Amino acid sequence: MIEKGLIADGSAVEMHRIGIDPPVDASRYGLIFIGTFTWEMGATPEEVKDFVLEIGYKPENVAVFGTGDTQFGGDDLYCCAVNKLEAFYRSKWNGLKIEQSPRGSQEPKVKNWLEGVLHDVKSIT
């Protein structure tokens, strides 16, 4: 949904599959979206931690999104990886947190979050 929204907005999009694709040069990008799930009891997945280390520095324009599951850990552990990455990167945007797979009432939440990020980026540049 995020990729489609970016393309519809006229943004050039390059996808990187964390843990699968070779490291990226983050300095090439004006805006980086990092997507994650939350693992075990609120942990950030090892693949995502490795990606952070591969970058080697903290880019300024990082927007974080991710999925969680309230049935494992309840609200206290819901999307903790998003919270951790958002704080680590000192993101200008609140992280997008959605339950497992975005559908129904969550689709507008994704769309509104993306529109907010893009609006802020356009007003900065």
VOPAGU-2260 file (C-alpha; in pm, 1 decimal, decimal comma):
REM VOPAGU-2260
SITE   aa  ch    i         X         Y         Z
SITE  MET   A    0       0,0       0,0       0,0
SITE  ILE   A    1     283,0     239,2      83,5
SITE  GLU   A    2     468,4     164,2    -238,6
SITE  LYS   A    3     151,8     216,7    -445,6
SITE  GLY   A    4      81,7     543,7    -264,4
SITE  LEU   A    5     433,5     671,9    -327,0
SITE  ILE   A    6     417,2     583,3    -695,1
SITE  ALA   A    7      75,1     747,9    -727,3
SITE  ASP   A    8     228,0    1060,1    -572,3
SITE  GLY   A    9     498,3    1060,9    -840,5
SITE  SER   A   10     782,0     941,4    -619,1
SITE  ALA   A   11    1059,3     720,4    -751,1
SITE  VAL   A   12    1055,9     403,8    -541,1
SITE  GLU   A   13    1326,8     145,4    -486,3
SITE  MET   A   14    1236,8    -151,3    -270,5
SITE  HIS   A   15    1493,7    -322,5     -49,6
SITE  ARG   A   16    1407,6    -651,1     115,0
SITE  ILE   A   17    1576,2    -644,1     454,8
SITE  GLY   A   18    1772,7    -959,9     518,1
SITE  ILE   A   19    1757,9   -1065,2     152,1
SITE  ASP   A   20    1898,7    -789,9     -71,4
SITE  PRO   A   21    2257,8    -659,2     -50,1
SITE  PRO   A   22    2321,9    -350,6     167,2
SITE  VAL   A   23    2206,3     -10,8      41,1
SITE  ASP   A   24    2375,5     327,5      31,2
SITE  ALA   A   25    2121,7     523,6     235,8
SITE  SER   A   26    2278,0     856,2     135,6
SITE  ARG   A   27    2126,5     809,1    -213,0
SITE  TYR   A   28    1773,5     858,0     -79,5
SITE  GLY   A   29    1587,9    1166,2      34,1
SITE  LEU   A   30    1338,1     960,9     232,5
SITE  ILE   A   31    1365,0     609,5     371,0
SITE  PHE   A   32    1070,5     399,8     485,5
SITE  ILE   A   33    1162,3     113,2     715,2
SITE  GLY   A   34     904,0    -156,9     765,9
SITE  THR   A   35     925,0    -414,2    1042,3
SITE  PHE   A   36     725,7    -660,5    1240,8
SITE  THR   A   37     762,0    -705,1    1614,9
SITE  TRP   A   38     914,4   -1033,2    1721,4
SITE  GLU   A   39     874,0   -1241,3    2034,6
SITE  MET   A   40     806,5   -1023,4    2339,8
SITE  GLY   A   41     841,3    -681,2    2175,9
SITE  ALA   A   42    1179,9    -739,8    2009,0
SITE  THR   A   43    1306,5    -590,9    1685,7
SITE  PRO   A   44    1388,5    -869,5    1436,3
SITE  GLU   A   45    1759,4    -948,4    1394,3
SITE  GLU   A   46    1738,1    -878,5    1020,3
SITE  VAL   A   47    1622,0    -524,9    1089,9
SITE  LYS   A   48    1897,9    -470,5    1346,4
SITE  ASP   A   49    2150,3    -592,0    1087,0
SITE  PHE   A   50    2004,9    -349,0     831,8
SITE  VAL   A   51    2049,3     -61,2    1077,6
SITE  LEU   A   52    2413,7    -161,1    1128,4
SITE  GLU   A   53    2469,4    -196,0     752,0
SITE  ILE   A   54    2363,5     165,3     699,3
SITE  GLY   A   55    2624,7     271,2     953,8
SITE  TYR   A   56    2474,0     607,0    1047,5
SITE  LYS   A   57    2135,9     761,6    1124,1
SITE  PRO   A   58    1980,5     917,9     814,0
SITE  GLU   A   59    1759,1    1217,5     890,3
SITE  ASN   A   60    1447,6    1132,7     691,0
SITE  VAL   A   61    1337,7     790,0     812,3
SITE  ALA   A   62     970,3     699,6     845,2
SITE  VAL   A   63     893,5     374,9    1026,6
SITE  PHE   A   64     596,0     144,9     987,7
SITE  GLY   A   65     519,1    -202,5    1106,1
SITE  THR   A   66     279,9    -472,9    1202,5
SITE  GLY   A   67     201,1    -624,0    1536,4
SITE  ASP   A   68     -42,0    -856,6    1700,1
SITE  THR   A   69    -228,3    -754,5    2014,6
SITE  GLN   A   70    -306,9   -1116,4    2100,0
SITE  PHE   A   71      63,4   -1169,5    2187,5
SITE  GLY   A   72     153,2    -930,2    2468,2
SITE  GLY   A   73    -142,5    -698,1    2444,4
SITE  ASP   A   74    -111,4    -323,0    2400,8
SITE  ASP   A   75     211,3    -302,3    2604,0
SITE  LEU   A   76     411,2    -498,0    2344,1
SITE  TYR   A   77     211,8    -403,3    2033,8
SITE  CYS   A   78     447,9    -288,0    1757,1
SITE  CYS   A   79     738,0    -226,8    1997,0
SITE  ALA   A   80     986,7    -260,7    1710,8
SITE  VAL   A   81     822,5      41,8    1546,8
SITE  ASN   A   82     858,2     239,4    1869,9
SITE  LYS   A   83    1225,0     141,5    1904,6
SITE  LEU   A   84    1317,6     231,1    1546,3
SITE  GLU   A   85    1121,5     556,1    1560,0
SITE  ALA   A   86    1314,8     659,0    1873,1
SITE  PHE   A   87    1650,4     536,6    1739,3
SITE  TYR   A   88    1621,1     741,1    1420,8
SITE  ARG   A   89    1453,9    1033,2    1599,2
SITE  SER   A   90    1196,3    1017,8    1322,3
SITE  LYS   A   91    1004,6    1333,6    1242,6
SITE  TRP   A   92     694,3    1118,6    1205,1
SITE  ASN   A   93     505,5     895,0    1442,1
SITE  GLY   A   94     544,2     534,4    1340,0
SITE  LEU   A   95     256,8     364,5    1163,4
SITE  LYS   A   96     135,7      64,8    1362,5
SITE  ILE   A   97    -112,5    -175,9    1215,5
SITE  GLU   A   98    -244,5    -517,2    1307,7
SITE  GLN   A   99     -91,0    -798,7    1098,4
SITE  SER   A  100    -229,1    -715,7     756,3
SITE  PRO   A  101    -388,6    -382,9     661,5
SITE  ARG   A  102    -747,7    -426,8     557,9
SITE  GLY   A  103   -1082,0    -276,1     631,6
SITE  SER   A  104   -1055,3      11,9     877,0
SITE  GLN   A  105    -673,8      -0,8     870,9
SITE  GLU   A  106    -643,4      93,5     503,4
SITE  PRO   A  107    -738,3     461,1     564,4
SITE  LYS   A  108    -491,0     466,1     854,6
SITE  VAL   A  109    -208,1     364,7     617,5
SITE  LYS   A  110    -320,7     615,9     354,7
SITE  ASN   A  111    -350,2     903,1     605,3
SITE  TRP   A  112      -9,9     826,8     758,9
SITE  LEU   A  113     158,7     822,7     417,8
SITE  GLU   A  114     -13,3    1145,0     312,9
SITE  GLY   A  115     108,2    1309,4     634,1
SITE  VAL   A  116     468,6    1202,9     574,6
SITE  LEU   A  117     460,7    1318,0     212,7
SITE  HIS   A  118     298,6    1649,5     306,0
SITE  ASP   A  119     572,6    1716,8     561,8
SITE  VAL   A  120     848,5    1624,5     316,9
SITE  LYS   A  121     706,7    1855,3      50,1
SITE  SER   A  122     676,5    2144,6     294,4
SITE  ILE   A  123    1041,0    2097,7     401,3
SITE  THR   A  124    1183,1    2090,6      47,5
